[in-house]
Amino acid sequence: MVDARRRRIGSLDSIVVDGGAAPENVIVICHGYGANQEDLAPLSSEWITLLGEHAEKYRFIFPNAPHSLEQLGMPSGRAWWPINMAKLAQLVEAAAFHELHDHEPPGIDEARSKLSDLIIASIAEVQCDTVKLALGGFSQGAMLTMDVALRGVIPVPHALLQFSGTMVCREAWEGAVRQRLAKTPVFQSHGTMDPILPYTSAEAVREMLINADISLDFHAFPGPHTIDVDSVVKSGLLLKSLSVG
């Protein structure tokens, strides 16, 4: 990684990677349940390579979720809010995952507030009047960044990346999506063999975005709960458009 450092921004420990000395674009990427800030930070190197000469305009921020999972046997694992994994597995097995789409997870309000504070502070630090913001995340991090984009007290993001996410808070999201993301391009990817968040759960998010006439690049791939190579490239091209689009 280029110029990677650890910082506390607001209430969240973070890894910050600058592609150059004077960034103009702030990219905030959130890890999934059970991972931590280290998990997705290597994406910055991949994206910096893809961005080429434009990389100097980008600052990548990878925050650590606030809740430790040490008591669940994951000493380095973090969570944005608690998840009952046994219940999740039961819903997947029973093909009843859609029940979660209308559910508002306890703790999501706190997570949204903490991430919104980080975003606002990060934008304020950039010495540029035309700073552009992109949000993204994997799994639980995708859910959170969608929620922050739609309900957070932040500027409307210029791009949104959704890796292996799902629908929650359906009523609130559907009520806000057309207004909040009308001018925001979205990249969404999901593995068709995902055993944790079923592919059908991604289709619910896709349908919401399409019905609201949001600019969407949807990428399905034959794989599990992960980010495939094509997703890295396609999302990198969206990020590049912030500077050259």
C-alpha positions in Angstrom: 0.0 0.0 0.0 1.1 3.6 -0.6 1.4 5.9 2.4 -0.7 3.8 4.7 -1.2 5.0 8.3 -3.4 4.3 11.3 -5.6 7.1 12.6 -8.6 7.6 14.8 -11.3 9.6 12.9 -14.2 10.5 15.1 -14.8 7.5 17.3 -13.4 4.9 14.8 -9.9 3.6 14.4 -9.0 3.6 10.7 -6.4 2.8 8.1 -5.9 5.7 5.8 -4.1 5.3 2.4 -3.3 8.3 0.2 -2.5 7.9 -3.4 -0.8 11.3 -3.5 0.0 14.4 -1.5 -3.1 16.4 -2.2 -6.2 14.1 -2.3 -9.5 15.5 -3.7 -11.6 12.3 -3.5 -12.5 10.6 -0.3 -13.3 6.9 -0.5 -14.7 5.2 2.6 -14.8 1.4 2.6 -16.3 -0.7 5.4 -15.5 -4.4 6.2 -18.0 -7.1 6.9 -19.0 -8.9 10.1 -16.2 -10.8 11.7 -13.4 -9.0 9.8 -11.7 -5.7 10.7 -10.0 -2.7 9.1 -7.2 -4.8 7.7 -9.5 -7.0 5.6 -10.2 -4.6 2.7 -7.3 -2.2 3.0 -5.3 -4.1 0.4 -8.0 -3.0 -2.2 -6.4 0.4 -2.1 -3.2 -0.9 -3.7 -5.3 -2.6 -6.4 -7.3 0.6 -7.1 -4.3 2.9 -7.0 -2.7 0.7 -9.7 -5.9 0.9 -11.8 -6.2 4.7 -11.3 -2.7 5.3 -12.6 -1.8 9.0 -12.9 -5.1 9.9 -11.3 -4.4 8.0 -8.0 -2.8 11.1 -6.4 -6.3 12.6 -6.1 -7.6 9.8 -3.9 -7.7 9.1 -0.2 -8.9 5.7 0.9 -10.3 5.2 4.5 -10.9 1.8 6.0 -12.6 2.1 9.4 -12.8 -0.5 12.1 -16.3 -1.4 13.3 -17.0 -0.4 16.9 -18.0 -3.8 18.4 -15.4 -6.5 19.3 -16.3 -10.2 18.7 -13.7 -11.5 21.1 -16.3 -13.0 23.4 -17.6 -15.0 20.4 -14.2 -16.5 19.8 -13.0 -14.0 17.1 -10.3 -12.0 18.9 -9.6 -9.7 16.0 -13.2 -9.7 14.6 -15.4 -6.7 14.6 -19.0 -5.9 13.9 -21.0 -2.8 13.0 -23.9 -4.3 14.9 -24.7 -7.7 16.5 -25.9 -10.5 14.2 -27.4 -13.8 15.3 -25.5 -16.0 12.9 -27.5 -19.2 13.9 -30.7 -17.4 13.1 -29.3 -16.2 9.8 -28.3 -19.7 8.8 -31.7 -21.0 9.7 -33.4 -18.5 7.4 -31.0 -19.4 4.6 -31.7 -23.1 5.0 -35.4 -22.5 5.1 -35.3 -20.2 2.1 -36.9 -17.5 4.2 -34.1 -14.9 4.0 -36.6 -12.4 2.7 -37.9 -12.0 6.3 -34.8 -10.0 7.1 -35.4 -7.4 4.3 -38.0 -5.6 6.3 -36.0 -5.8 9.6 -34.2 -2.8 11.1 -31.2 -4.3 12.9 -30.7 -3.2 16.5 -27.6 -1.1 16.5 -27.7 0.2 13.0 -28.6 3.7 14.1 -25.5 3.9 16.2 -23.3 2.5 13.4 -24.8 5.0 11.0 -24.1 7.8 13.3 -20.5 6.8 13.9 -19.7 6.3 10.2 -21.5 9.6 9.3 -19.3 11.4 11.8 -16.2 9.8 10.3 -17.3 10.8 6.8 -18.0 14.4 7.7 -14.7 14.8 9.5 -12.8 13.2 6.6 -14.4 15.5 4.0 -13.5 18.5 6.2 -9.8 17.5 6.3 -9.4 17.5 2.5 -8.1 20.8 1.2 -10.4 20.9 -1.8 -13.6 22.9 -2.5 -14.8 20.2 -4.9 -14.1 17.1 -2.8 -16.0 14.0 -4.0 -17.2 11.2 -1.8 -17.5 7.5 -2.6 -18.8 4.9 -0.1 -18.5 1.2 -0.2 -18.5 -2.0 1.8 -18.6 -5.8 1.9 -21.5 -7.8 3.4 -22.5 -6.0 6.6 -20.3 -3.1 5.5 -22.4 -2.9 2.3 -25.6 -2.7 4.3 -24.2 0.0 6.5 -22.9 2.2 3.6 -26.2 1.9 1.8 -28.0 2.9 5.0 -25.6 5.9 5.5 -26.0 6.9 1.9 -29.8 6.9 2.3 -30.3 8.0 5.9 -27.0 9.5 7.1 -26.4 13.2 7.7 -23.8 13.3 5.0 -23.5 14.8 1.6 -25.0 12.7 -1.2 -22.1 10.3 -2.3 -20.8 10.6 -5.8 -20.5 6.8 -6.1 -21.6 3.8 -4.1 -20.0 0.3 -4.1 -22.0 -2.7 -2.8 -20.1 -6.0 -2.5 -22.1 -9.0 -1.4 -24.7 -7.0 0.5 -28.4 -7.4 1.2 -31.6 -5.5 1.8 -32.5 -4.4 5.4 -34.7 -1.5 6.5 -36.7 -1.9 3.3 -39.4 0.7 4.0 -36.9 3.4 5.0 -34.5 2.6 2.1 -37.3 2.5 -0.6 -38.6 5.8 0.8 -35.3 7.6 0.4 -33.5 5.9 -2.6 -35.0 8.0 -5.4 -34.2 11.3 -3.8 -30.8 10.5 -2.3 -29.3 8.5 -5.1 -30.8 10.1 -8.2 -27.4 11.3 -9.4 -25.3 8.6 -7.8 -23.9 5.7 -9.9 -23.9 2.4 -8.0 -21.8 -0.7 -8.5 -23.2 -3.9 -7.0 -21.7 -7.4 -7.1 -22.8 -10.7 -5.6 -21.8 -14.4 -5.9 -24.4 -16.7 -7.3 -23.3 -19.4 -4.9 -23.1 -17.2 -1.8 -24.0 -19.5 1.2 -24.2 -16.6 3.7 -26.2 -13.9 2.0 -28.1 -15.6 -0.7 -28.0 -14.3 -4.3 -31.8 -13.6 -4.0 -31.0 -11.0 -1.3 -28.8 -9.1 -3.8 -31.7 -9.2 -6.3 -33.9 -7.3 -3.7 -31.4 -4.5 -3.6 -31.0 -4.5 -7.4 -34.8 -4.3 -7.9 -35.0 -1.4 -5.5 -32.3 0.5 -7.4 -33.8 -0.3 -10.8 -37.3 0.7 -9.8 -36.0 4.0 -8.6 -34.1 4.6 -11.9 -30.7 4.6 -10.3 -27.7 4.2 -12.5 -26.6 0.6 -11.6 -23.8 -1.6 -12.8 -24.8 -5.1 -11.5 -22.2 -7.8 -11.6 -23.1 -11.4 -10.8 -20.3 -14.0 -10.6 -20.2 -17.8 -10.1 -18.7 -17.7 -6.6 -19.3 -17.6 -2.8 -19.3 -14.8 -0.3 -16.4 -12.8 -1.6 -15.2 -10.0 -3.9 -14.0 -11.4 -7.2 -11.3 -9.9 -9.5 -13.8 -8.4 -11.9 -15.6 -6.6 -9.0 -12.3 -4.9 -8.1 -11.7 -3.8 -11.7 -15.3 -2.6 -12.3 -15.5 -0.7 -9.0 -12.0 0.8 -9.7 -13.3 2.1 -13.0 -16.3 3.7 -11.2 -13.9 5.4 -8.8 -11.8 6.6 -11.7 -14.8 8.3 -13.2 -14.8 10.7 -10.2 -11.7 12.3 -11.7 -12.1 11.7 -15.4 -15.8 11.1 -15.9 
